[in-house]
């Protein structure tokens, strides 16, 4: 006798309640399987908010596109579906016009995906996300490491540059002329 496991779809995830036993939870969908994640800590939240703020200011001032806040779902694979809840994302204006329904998950990878590491993240998990983002059309991925106070900049799945807190992060060809001194991002300590 064989058993089949029901793989969840992005549409099912979209309408699913995100609480259980009185507790909220964050989740992603990885090839049809629900992955629950604990809430993030304070440092993570501050870094996400700072990055979203500076990116939004820059994108709006230069009329480049939209910045999406923490846990916006991006549908990066179909059949089975994969929906990633990126920490901060940027999508260029031209691609925004392709979205038919913003109430649903964004139907492609962002041009820029930013992941801020949490204590529970594994190397394999982050490597998989990087691969998924690029396979779905992302052009740049930033991995922010609060503990090491670094940003790993991926311009492809294999092209990596690691910047320390005394260096300047730039937007490359996704956000031309964007610059952020990482010493201003990593003002907070790892208390």
N, C-alpha and C positions, 0 to 999 in steps of 0.2 A: 504494500500500500504506500502510495507516495503522498506527500503533503506539499501544498504550495503556499508560499508566503505572499501575502498581498503587499505589493510595493505601493507606497503612497505617491500620489501625484502632487504637482505644485498647486493645482486647484484645491485639492483636499487640505493641503497645508495652510493655504490662505485663509480658509474658514474655520480651521481648528482652534479651539480655545487654547490659550497659552498659559494655563494654570492647572495645577493638580494638587489636590489635598490642601487647598488654600494658599498655595505658593505659586508665584509667577515663575516662568522659566523661559529662557531663550532657546531657540532651536534652529537647526539647519536640516536640509534634506540632502543626503548624499546617496546618489543613485537609487532613489526610492526608499531609503531607510532613514527614519527620523533619528536625529542626533540631538539630544537635550544637552544644554550647557548651563552651568551655574551663572548667576549674575557676576558681573565683573567688580573689581575693587576700585577704590577711589583714584589711584594713579592712572589706571586705564581710562576712567571716565574723563579725567581732566585732560589727558593727552588727546583723546578723541575730540573733545569739545574745542580745544585750542586749534587743532589741525582743521577741523570743520570751519571754524571761524576765519582763520587766515585764508584758507582756500576759497571760501565763499566771498570774502571781501575782494580778493584778487579776480576771481571769475566774473563777479558782477561788474567790477570797475572796468574790466576789459571785454565785457559782453561775450564771454567764451562758452558758457554753458551753465550747468547746474551741479551743485554739490549736494550729495545725499548724506544724511546723518546715520548714526550708528544703527546697525541691524536692519537696514533696508535690504530687502530680498532681491537678489539678482539670479534669474533663471539661466544657468550656464550650460545645462545639458537637458536633453529630452529623451524619454523612453529608455531607461528610467530617468526620472527627473532629478536634477540637482539644483538646489536653491541655496546660495551662500548668503549669509547675513554679514556683509562687509562692514567694518567699523566706520570708515569714511570713504566716499567714492566721488569721482568727478566724471560727468558725461558731457561731451561736446554738444553744442547747440544743434548741429545737423543731425546727430543721432537721436537727440531728444524728440525731434519731429517725427521720427519713425515709430515712436511708442504710441500705440492705439489707446491704451487704457492704463493710466498711472495708478489706478486703484489696485491693480494687480501687481505682481512682481515685475520688475524691469526685465524684459525678455532677452537680455544679452549681458555680457560682462561690461563693467564700466571701462572707460578709457584709462582711468587711474583707480586702482584699488589700494586702500591703505588698511593694513592689519596691525593692530597694536597687540603685542604679545601679552598673554595672561599667564600666571604661574602654571596653570594646567595644560597649556598648549604643548604639544609634542613636535619634534622636528619633522616626523613623518606627516603629521596633520598639516603643518604649514607648507611643506613641500608639495603635498597634494593640492592644497588651495592655489598655490602659485601656478602649478600645471593646469588646473581647471580654469583659472582666470585667463591665462594666455591662450589655451585651446579654444576659448569662447570669444576671443577677440580683444582682450585687454592689451594695452600698449605699454603700461608701466605698472609695477606693483612695488609699494613701499612696505617693508616690514619694520615696525618700530619696536625696539627692545628697550623698555624702561629700565630694566635692571642694569644693562650694559651701557645705557645711554647712547645707543647707536641707531642708525637707520640703514637698513639694507635696501638698496635701490636695484630693482630688476627691470631691465629694458627688454629682456627676453627670459625664457626659463633658465638660460645658462649664462647670461650676461649680468654679472653682479658687481656692485660697488658698495662698499661699507663705509659709511660716514660716521665719524665720532662727533661728540658734542661740541668740539671746537671748530667744526667745519660748517659749510653752507650747503643746504639742500636746494637743488634747482628743479624746475618743472620739465626740463628737457623739451622735446617737441610736442608734448601733450599740453603743457602750460608754459608757453614761451615767455621768458623774462620773469617767471616766478622764482623768488629766492627767499629762503628762510634760514636765518642763523640758528643752528640747532641749540646753541646756548640759551636762546630765548624760549625754545620749546621745552627743554629739560631744566627749567628753573626749579621745579619741585623736586624734593628729595625722595628717596625710596624708604620712607619711614614705615 
